[in-house]
Amino acid sequence: MPDLDNPLRNLPQVQRLLETPGGRALSATFGRAAVTDALRDALARLRAQIGAGEVSGVPDTQTLLARAGETLAQRGRRSLRRTINATGILLHTNLGRAPLAPEALAAVTEVASGYCNLELDLASGRRGARTRMLEPLLRELTGAQAALAVNNGAAAVLLTLSALARGGEVIVSRGELVEIGGGFRIPDVIRQGGARLIEVGATNRTRLEDYRGAIGPETRVLLKVHQSNFRMVGFTEETDIAELACLAHARGLLVVADLGSGLLRRPPGASEPSLNEALAAGADLVTCSGDKLLGGPQAGLILGTQAAVDPLRDHPLLRAVRLDKMSLAALEATLMLHRDSPQRVPVQQLLSQTEAVLQQRAERLQTLIGMGTVERTDAFAGGGSLPEQRLASRAVALPLRVGMDEMAALLRNCDPPVIARIAEGRLLLDVSTVPDSDLAELAAAVKTVLT
Ligand SMILES: *Cc1c(COP(=O)(O)O)cnc(C)c1O
């Protein structure tokens, strides 16, 4: 006779649950010991909830077994997982930025599943610097005399300033003292590099005269920072790299340009200079990320003149920010693709999708879901790249069954997780970042959430 006054007394025993058909089925999949553990967990949680008055009755056997099954399935899943990006942000920092090309993945598998000549010069049999092999490629692609690759873009800036400006002054326009995101602020990086920041100009206008007036005996570097994630419009003026280079070189100073996204070729309409253009304009060093528009793994590139790059090679910080063999393999393979067939770099493909293709894909997704409407929308390059570029896209707008945030959370909880875009009070699945091969899985996830 169940004791209605005290639900704790009615909790089934682990042994009894294990002997039910459902319990046996779980044991066959996950092993009896793991199922015992998971059931104990489920019962302990329930006991706590009953004790706290959050739950009054005892769920049936099926529900308890299902909870244990969910715990077991989750334990078997890695926490870093493939995710469906339906945000329409091509280079989404929270979603791992650039997808890698098959060639890059093959290179990673090859060098990481066994040994590789990471720091061995095969010709001489001696120890070699780990990013030497990238130099000829980077020289060819960008026109730089010398190159170095490190762990990420932020590390590239930090190493550069530490090696070239420590103890001295770095002059930056007030309009370029940006925060890139995740707490990466240019003034902080300059301080970390052991240099003093000299701000010049006004937020919206900085002229060559402002830089000239600020140069003193301690000045080492004129730093130009790409504004990345924001745009100034209206009454604005900035000094370009060529003008800065003239001024700097007449005074024996260096021009460093932190370009951020790493364009090898400037797409039509883009306002930011490519790596080639910045170097040709006279920058002594340029830095950028490997996983933004370059379309490679997380990495930071440092390109420039021999005289500017050489001091970085012996700097102690280089060891702390060095690239690992997997990133290095992926970076080299991506750079080779840029040289031989740039249209095969996934980011390039994402940027060049036509509206007709996106319309078709959105219609297919809408048909597979059987609900929602296809709508015009804009996708974004993201990662602070090409912020002014409008990428015409299509999305499926979902009907809302529950609150929007709740629905977004349910989608994130799917397997694979789905990240949708919330825009103007609607939940959108932008198809520009969803490959055709993911449509069926995306539709299935959405259907379970909607029904
Ligand atoms: C993205 C960016 C960085 C930081 O690069 P990470 O690779 O994310 O470390 C630095 N500067 C600029 C201008 C950027 O856009």
The ligand as a Gaussian input file, in Angstrom:
#p B3LYP/6-31G(d) Opt

LIG

0 1
 C       40.319000      39.387000     -34.278000
 C       41.300000      40.467000     -34.066000
 C       42.360000      40.295000     -33.166000
 C       42.514000      39.065000     -32.330000
 O       42.794000      37.927000     -33.079000
 P       42.553000      36.463000     -32.427000
 O       43.023000      35.534000     -33.478000
 O       41.103000      36.375000     -32.133000
 O       43.385000      36.408000     -31.197000
 C       43.269000      41.325000     -33.027000
 N       43.135000      42.464000     -33.733000
 C       42.138000      42.668000     -34.619000
 C       42.071000      43.960000     -35.363000
 C       41.175000      41.674000     -34.812000
 O       40.179000      41.882000     -35.674000

